[in-house]
Amino acid sequence: MSAQVCQPPAEHSGLLRFLSALFYAGSSFLITIVNKTVLTGFRFPSYMCLGIGQMVTTVVVLYAAKKSNTVQFQDFDRSILFKIFPLPLLYVGNHITGLASTKKLSLPMFTVLRKFTILMTMVLEVYVLRKTFPRRLVYSVLAIVLGAMVAASSDLAFDVEGYVFILLNDAFTAASSVYTKEKLDTEGLGKYGVLFYNALIIVIPTLLASAFTGDLHKAVTFKDWVEATFVCCFLMSCIMGFVLMYSIVLCSHYNSALTTTVVGAIKVT
């Protein structure tokens, strides 16, 4: 039995589409700055643990909202795993590679290489969502990617590991955008269920992985936990992690996956 609701997609007003895209752009810009401050400015040693903090914040906020009847989504049962797969894997991949690339690359080069996400999303929308695009749009996307390649070729501080992380992040972001759009119409989930169960399912495996790799120990023994400025920045990153994920889902709800990806790729240009 299919979990999909067989209804035509609802048409949303231009204002809602614009405001949701603007909200995502602002959230994406702010979290990039905050994460860069935590990971590079304060030299926090574990991007994985920062991601865990953002996941935990998402779970706590949405669980409290559900208990207070502010939001509604399906209670957990075994069907949730089938309904939401593969989003949790894409979620954690997007989170970890995004934080790692933020730490490894300069902000301008990070922004340039994010442009590859647009082409990846277009390809996935064709194969997963069966969408078609006019030729002028395809040519525009190819021009954006070509410009990114030219800019990357002049990078004097070439970092192989950073480039691998950012290209993986592009792939995870593209796949996450497309499958989020698909899963938003799944019965019982909706915007808040997608957010909550994504974070809930993946937070414990990620915590175990951080403990196994030694990242958790590095984070716990970090010297700046006694500094109020660092703690404020870390907490701000955790809160913005939730806000960003919500803004992505909201933008995906009101717009196409490609629009969401384009907004995410150009927000700091």
Helices and strands as residue ranges (DSSP letters): H 14-36, I 37-41, H 47-67, H 78-84, H 87-104, H 107-113, H 116-128, H 135-153, H 160-183, H 190-213, H 215-220, G 223-226, H 228-254, H 257-266
